[in-house]
Amino acid sequence: MVSEVPEDYNPVSLEIKILEEWEKIDIYDKLKQLRSEGPKFFFLDGPPYMNGLPHIGHARTRALRDPVLKYKSMNGYNVWHQPGFDMHGLPIEVKVEEILGTKTKSDIEKIGTELFIKSCKERGLSFLKIWIDFYRRFGMIGDFDNPYMTLSNSYIESSWYFFRKAWEKNLLYKGKATVAWCPRCETPLSGYEATDEYKDVEDYSIYVKFPLEGNKDEYIIIWTTTPWTIPANVAIAVNPKYEYVRVKVANEVWIVAKELLEKLMTLFGIQDYEILETVTGQILFGLKYRHIMEDDLPIHKQFKEPNAHTIILTNYVTLEDGTGCVHTAPGHGPEDYSAGVEYKLPILSPVDQTGKFTDEAGKYKNIYIKDANDLIVDDIEDKGFLLLRDSVFHRYAHCWRCKSPLLYRASDQWFIKVEAIKDQILKENKKVKWIPDWAGEKRFHNWIEGARDWCISRQRFWGIPLPIWECMCGNIIVVSSTEEIKSLGGTIPEDLHKPYIDEVFIKCPKCSKKMKRVPDIADVWFDSGASTWSSLGYPQNTKKFDELFPVDFITEGLDQTRGWFYTLMLESFIVFGRAPYNKVLMNDFVLDQFGQKMSKSLGNVVDPNDVITKYGADVTRFYLLWEIAPWDKLKFNWENVESIYRTFNILWNAYKFVTLYMSLDKFDVNTPINDVKKYLKDEDKWILSRINTLTKEVEETFDTLELHYIPRKIKEFILEDLSRWYIRLVRERMWLEDDNKEKISAYATAFYVFKRLSKILAPISPFISEAIYKNFVGESSIHLSDWDKYDPSMIDSELELNMNILRNIIEGTLHARQKAGIKLRWPMSKVIVETQDETIKKAVISLSEIMKKQINVKEIVIGEVVQELEILPNHKSLGPKFKGDAKKVVELLGAVDSCLIKSGLEKEGTFDLKGFQITPEDVNFNYILPKGYQLSEFENGKIYLYTEITEELKSEAIAREVIRRIQEMRKQSNLNVEDYISSYIVSNFESDLKIHEDYIKHETRSKSLAFSKNNDYTGKEWEIDGDKFLIGIQKLK
């Protein structure tokens, strides 16, 4: 039996109560058992980083993924929902350094790596409970007792399998390359990390001349914003396709790009110059020059490479800035490095891991590069090679964690060969279903297409240790498991992190000496990329992986196209030769309501816990899904959240209304809808059709993952179909006494609708749906029930169309009442519907009874009301056109049939008025309604409301007005809906009220109605349209 819902909608208390119930029954364990034999659905959780609290962007991503998982589960799937957490990396290291007071790697080594690692682990684990609690509070149901954590030994060991496979496939190599480097963290950064943080800074802007060998007083001119890289210069690049000029300036000859010459001369303040020769960059190739600092940097005189200090050709030289001649230092720039490899240039990088110059930098040794800028520029000027010293504001890359300026430096690192396999990866990407499609076909495709070999090693502490052992004899072994280490004579520490793993030595199979592990750890982006198999303990345990792989569904933010989506794809392809996932939903970020990025400094951060505390998780989840398409930026709007809350409140009130009467009448919820089918009214059939149509649309949308449409359709159904229409239509039926068949059929329909609606809502808003479902059905949880698939036999598209037409007409009629100043409680004699549309006529005829009740009229007629057509002369047109005859034309217009003139103008565009040619701009037409009618229009038709009120209609109106006041008095007296009363009415309209006495008694639940005052009753004086009414009521026992 359905229970009455006494309280109003209080989402927070409701949700906490349900959470306690879920915990009590261990809902995840029950769900796992229930679906254990179902088809597998592998969802891989994108692991949040454990260095902070959940923010609103995290909430949005989870509001997108969780409905999909719940929907799949309700459809019988055995959903793998294991939360994951990313717990390594620089962000945690930087925070721990703040806590411990260390500033450099050497500081960490002084306090002890073991203490540092222990602190990092504690830091990572400290957020675990906070996140798990947030997931639970957010209504998520998953395997929260067994999350995958990247810091666990099992995860680390499983991830090592990647390095073994890469080594076996010749895709892992050690090499020297120029990489982005943080001098404060003393480690390289990946290309993605290096472009993640930019700041506007002021730097030098200098123009320098390099003397050509064998050409006295001839120079090639370069421009740079990084003077500190000039000590590492080994070549100057020009574009082979551009034109360059040899230009005479005083006693010197300079070489610059022809297109930039005028701009440069203006910049240098030079007016007197002469172009001696124009050549292409190709002609300049191979010219030698002398390094301007070779006396201070002896290494420049020691190079044996024949191409050192030559002009080379590259296509990356542009004419946007500078001189068209680019200073090239392969040890300090990725493009420079590529050119250095191509031309076999020396890779000079005289900067150490802390950003200070080394011995190779001669006089600048031990000076931090940025501090050396002034010295270097002064020295260049003193030597006579500086043409211009200036400054420039530009965007410069900074470390995404410690915010220090980055530099590029050449260093020995371990790399993954990406360029060798990216064409194959692109083919795999075409097999993946991306939502939206452009995320995969363009954004992700372009990222892969432009990918370079991955510098995967890091010279830090807190991360997955590279499973690479090296021997003095040159032998290298890449292990894939702890068992392999044991087989090679190594002992396994309790913790696989540094420094413990560094103490593990293995025996070299070639020379029998001890092999030592390389000291590096993996790029933190590697960790989550290995989750495809490492979260399942593969390859140590193959069963679960074999059952689940590949991943059915993942979702994360758009920045992950160059992050997690990418590392998942790359690592899986190297290990398994295929894409790791079948379907990807990409979502964009959450901004504030003005479209600005949220930040503490701006004070515009929205904490998801604040939203949940105020409105509950159901409303929060629904809003985050409803506001905009997942792949668009969401501008968080508190007013819209409030709007969703009001929708849920309306739903709750509708639910409260039907349960009130169902509980009073002890309605049997086991009454099948088919048992009352012959008693169903049009409104019942319509709402049954609508709820099944909604179910069908939701099912289709879950398949396409255009998830924002689901809450929008649900919201429209709750507001427009259920609350504002169906409940309104059946309210009187539910007030009927005894076991009236019309009432029971309304109960059965409402039960069917609310049960289905709760199923539809369950994936998105799991708490309110749980409360409604459990009250109606009585089972332990809606989330342990099956999805109710749409019933095509219930869908009546024609009825839905007709009801929409009817609602448009009713809206138009209410507008006509408003214009006439007649309240809805006052009955009208008739409405005339004028239309040429046969579908509309059919709808009005078939649903006329509903229409009559809703607009409170006695009769609905399909026909027309003849209106008088009035012609209005346009004097502004007639005067100038007919001048002295204008008055005569006006008289003639009044004498001729207006309809005849209008028809002639419409057909011919002109009308002959006894020799005067009238055109449309000369006149206006106006229709005059007959007395007693009010006109309103709707799509493809007109409504004529007859407004004359007879005495009979007036007496009924008075009765309705009195009923409203008695109901208000019942409410003020806190009477229950089922309570009976006695009442009296004293007024000048006794005879009118007696005509409708039975109606008044029925509507107000009055057992008796008197027309004289009773002092024992609660009385109140009312004014109704200027007349006084004394009304009294008394509750009956």
Secondary structure, 3 states (H helix, E strand, C coil): CCCCCCCCCCHHHHHHHHHHHHHHHCHHHHHHHHCCCCCEEEEECCCCECCCCCCHHHHHHHHHHHHHHHHHHHCCCEEEEECEEECCCHHHHHHHHHHHCCCCHHHHHHHCHHHHHHHHHHHHHHCHHHHHHHHHHCCCCCCCCCCEECCCHHHHHHHHHHHHHHHHCCCEEEEEEEEEEECCCCEEECHHHHCCCEEEEEEEEEEEEEEECCCCCEEEEEEECCHHHHHHCCEEEECCCCEEEEEEECCEEEEEEHHHHHHHHHHHCCCCCEEEEEEEHHHHCCCEECCCCCCCCHHHHCCCCCCCCEEEECCCCCCCCCCCEEEECHHHCHHHHHHHHHCCCCCCCCECCCCEECHHHHHHCCCEHHHHHHHHHHHHHHCCCEEEEEEEEEEEEECCCCCCECEEEEEEEEEECCCCCHHHHHHHHCCCEEECHHHHHHHHHHHHHCCCCEECEECCCCCCECCEEECCCCCEEECCCHHHHHHCCCCCCCCCCCCCHHHCEEECCCCCCEEEECCCEECHHHHHHCHHHHCCCCCCCCHHHHHHCCECEEEEEHHHHCCHHHHHHHHHHHHHCCCCECEEEEECCEECCCCCCCCCCCCCCCCHHHHHHHHCHHHHHHHHHHCCCCCCCEECCHHHHHHHHHHHHHHHHHHHHHHHHHHHCCCCCCCCHHHHHHHCCHHHHHHHHHHHHHHHHHHHHHHHCCCCHHHHHHHHHHHHHHHHHHHHHHHHHHCCCCCCHHHHHHHHHHHHHHHHHHHHHCCCCHHHHHHHHHHHHCCCCHHHCCCCCCCHHHCCHHHHHHHHHHHHHHHHHHHHHHHHCCCCCCCEEEEEEECCCHHHHHHHHHCHHHHHHHHCEEEEEECCCCCEEEEEECHHHHHHHHHHHHHHHHHHHHHCCHHHHHHHHHHHCCEEECCEEECHHHEEEEEECCCCEEEEEECCEEEEEECCCCHHHHHHHHHHHHHHHHHHHHHHCCCCCCCCEEEEEECCCHHHHHHCHHHHHHHHCEEEEECCCCCCCEEEEEEECCEEEEEEEEECC
